[in-house]
Amino acid sequence: MIAPANAYDEFIDMHADGPDVIFDERRKTPRMQVQLPGIVVFEDQAASACVIRDINYRGARIKVFTKNALPKVFDLFIPKKDLHRQVRVIWRLDGEAGVQFCR
């Protein structure tokens, strides 16, 4: 996986035509609330649908629809933005997960 030359530029480019922006000012790095379809790609190349709920240049919160447990590290694909990133799970709760983009 190739890291972007500038993560901030990639983040802004992803959301240039995005929906309403709502920031939670309590975060060190604000997140943009979105409803983007995504795909979790497992190591064996199996895939499962997800929805990206919020995102910033450091990570995202995703809603998963798989009964299989998410591995600690997996690939996240956002087709609408043609974005492929390896991610690491930071937290999990009630079908959602917070993921950090790997560098």
C-alpha positions as semicolon CSV with decimal commas, in nm:
position;residue;x (nm);y (nm);z (nm)
1;M;0,000;0,000;0,000
2;I;0,144;0,338;-0,102
3;A;0,117;0,617;0,154
4;P;-0,010;0,951;0,022
5;A;0,243;1,226;-0,031
6;N;0,035;1,451;0,189
7;A;-0,232;1,293;0,413
8;Y;-0,408;1,628;0,464
9;D;-0,443;1,683;0,089
10;E;-0,581;1,330;0,048
11;F;-0,835;1,392;0,326
12;I;-0,951;1,722;0,174
13;D;-0,969;1,567;-0,174
14;M;-1,186;1,283;-0,041
15;H;-1,439;1,529;0,094
16;A;-1,432;1,811;-0,159
17;D;-1,778;1,708;-0,279
18;G;-1,881;1,555;0,054
19;P;-2,201;1,596;0,254
20;D;-2,267;1,845;0,532
21;V;-1,966;1,885;0,755
22;I;-2,010;1,850;1,130
23;F;-1,706;1,868;1,353
24;D;-1,679;1,752;1,712
25;E;-1,450;2,019;1,854
26;R;-1,350;1,804;2,152
27;R;-1,122;1,592;1,934
28;K;-0,756;1,675;1,880
29;T;-0,812;1,606;1,512
30;P;-1,168;1,691;1,401
31;R;-1,363;1,425;1,215
32;M;-1,602;1,480;0,929
33;Q;-1,932;1,296;0,958
34;V;-2,006;1,100;0,640
35;Q;-2,215;0,805;0,523
36;L;-1,985;0,639;0,270
37;P;-2,018;0,274;0,170
38;G;-1,699;0,081;0,228
39;I;-1,555;-0,267;0,202
40;V;-1,351;-0,449;0,465
41;V;-1,100;-0,674;0,286
42;F;-0,962;-0,958;0,495
43;E;-0,619;-1,117;0,458
44;D;-0,768;-1,414;0,266
45;Q;-0,923;-1,158;0,023
46;A;-1,275;-1,225;0,154
47;A;-1,475;-0,903;0,180
48;S;-1,758;-0,757;0,388
49;A;-1,964;-0,440;0,353
50;C;-1,931;-0,152;0,598
51;V;-2,030;0,213;0,627
52;I;-1,780;0,485;0,711
53;R;-1,956;0,705;0,970
54;D;-1,685;0,964;1,029
55;I;-1,335;1,019;0,902
56;N;-1,026;1,236;0,925
57;Y;-0,676;1,202;0,787
58;R;-0,574;0,979;1,081
59;G;-0,861;0,729;1,087
60;A;-1,232;0,656;1,077
61;R;-1,530;0,510;1,257
62;I;-1,693;0,227;1,064
63;K;-2,015;0,028;1,103
64;V;-1,959;-0,335;1,009
65;F;-2,215;-0,591;0,894
66;T;-2,012;-0,909;0,929
67;K;-2,064;-1,176;1,190
68;N;-1,694;-1,255;1,163
69;A;-1,466;-1,076;1,404
70;L;-1,261;-0,796;1,254
71;P;-0,890;-0,873;1,259
72;K;-0,658;-0,624;1,429
73;V;-0,528;-0,510;1,086
74;F;-0,714;-0,520;0,754
75;D;-0,760;-0,325;0,430
76;L;-1,041;-0,072;0,399
77;F;-1,168;0,020;0,052
78;I;-1,394;0,320;-0,011
79;P;-1,514;0,272;-0,372
80;K;-1,672;0,619;-0,415
81;K;-1,332;0,777;-0,345
82;D;-1,121;0,495;-0,497
83;L;-0,931;0,484;-0,167
84;H;-0,751;0,173;-0,039
85;R;-0,586;0,194;0,304
86;Q;-0,451;-0,056;0,550
87;V;-0,606;0,013;0,892
88;R;-0,555;-0,095;1,252
89;V;-0,850;-0,139;1,491
90;I;-0,825;0,091;1,794
91;W;-1,164;0,015;1,954
92;R;-1,477;-0,196;1,892
93;L;-1,829;-0,150;2,029
94;D;-2,175;-0,270;1,919
95;G;-2,094;-0,337;1,553
96;E;-1,876;-0,031;1,513
97;A;-1,499;0,007;1,516
98;G;-1,257;0,295;1,532
99;V;-0,968;0,241;1,293
100;Q;-0,639;0,419;1,245
101;F;-0,484;0,449;0,899
102;C;-0,149;0,271;0,888
103;R;0,142;0,461;0,739
